[in-house]
Amino acid sequence: MLRLGIVGLPNVGKSTLFNALTSSKAAAAENYPFCTVEPNVGVVEVPDPRLETLNQVVKPKKKIPAVVEFVDIAGLVKGASQGEGLGNQFLSHIREVDAVVHVIRAFEDPDVVHVMGPVDPVRDHDVITSELALADLAVVERRLDKTRKSARAGDKEAQLELVLLERVLQELNAGRGAREAGETADAIKFLRTLGLLTAKPILYAANVNEDDLAAGGGKWIEKLRAAVQTHHEEAEIVPFSAKFEAELGELAGEERREFLTSAGVGEPGLDRLIHAGYHLLGLQTFFTVGENEVRAWTMHAGGTAYDAAGEIHSDFQRGFIRAETVGFGEFAKAGSYKAAREQGLVRSEGRDYVVKDGDILLFRFNV
């Protein structure tokens, strides 16, 4: 299951966002710093209209969507890397997530205090980025001491690691992230095994005024985008309004659609946030279909039928024979596997078949 950690300074809208995401009041959302101490965890369905289409076509006993786990983590303050505020707790919790959703306040409201004074999204971005970099710096420096000794003794792997760690050290000293030093997939994977916070993919959620939604977020968004690019980050910025999403969460059906239309937005910011997370991590969806259930599954884009089988059950992978596959659009038109087979739409693929987003798979296996 994909696990996203919601982070940011206190009072930027993290817990309000979490409550809207999970349609709950699980996270306290009060107007004072450190309102969230222990992380709140919520499981959220991945919005995908294709699953609803399959449900209507097949009419199974149940429908099971793909899900994302969101973790609402205590607010970070300047000095957290040295233990200020709830720094140590924050840093330990963030190490456990797959990617970071950095919520940044981009709205002005005199009734909602900001721990650092006036609203300034660029400053807030730089504070969080610097604190995470400082925390990683301590980890890297300890690792470097050990690696240098092994490299001097002639250890080939240590020599390669030393080059990478010194590149990471340079990036961290410049206030940027370890991910900027990971030039290959193997390098990035290694950096994550060290528990480096800045090696994690990051997505920015800009909490804007409700009136600025239709215009794409208002005056702060371009300034924030420039700050992100200065740090050589290509992360996506998703404008949303925590207040708007909370109100939207109270509605359903036609009222919900009318509320979205009145705000001039096509889909909820929360849906855009989840989709952006999928894009950030290179994820895609495949489906399994049967009389008992239709189900959406998550896997990495570029993965094979063998990889997809493992997402369902280790036995599927261990005893893999073949995968029968048909595209979502073709299946929806045919109406069933039987009809799709009769029309010659179902293909028999081996373990090396690269699964496409939206593929419907039926695995044949023998254990």
Salt bridges, closest charged atoms under 4 A:
ASP48 OD2 - ARG50 NH2 2.84
GLU52 OE1 - LYS63 NZ 2.62
GLU69 OE2 - ARG3 NE 2.26
GLU96 OE1 - ARG3 NH1 3.95
GLU108 OE2 - LYS219 NZ 3.24
ASP124 OD2 - HIS114 NE2 2.87
ASP124 OD1 - ARG123 NH2 2.97
ASP126 OD1 - HIS125 ND1 2.92
ASP126 OD1 - HIS231 NE2 3.97
GLU161 OE2 - ARG143 NE 2.77
GLU171 OE1 - ARG176 NE 2.64
GLU180 OE2 - ARG179 NE 3.92
GLU183 OE2 - ARG167 NE 3.85
GLU222 OE2 - ARG225 NH1 2.84
GLU233 OE1 - HIS125 NE2 3.77
GLU233 OE2 - ARG179 NH2 2.96
GLU254 OE1 - ARG257 NH2 3.09
ASP315 OD2 - HIS313 ND1 3.82
ASP315 OD1 - ARG318 NH2 2.71
GLU324 OE2 - ARG322 NH2 3.39
GLU324 OE1 - ARG341 NH2 2.86
GLU324 OE2 - ARG364 NE 3.22
GLU349 OE2 - ARG347 NE 3.08
ASP357 OD2 - ARG50 NH1 3.12
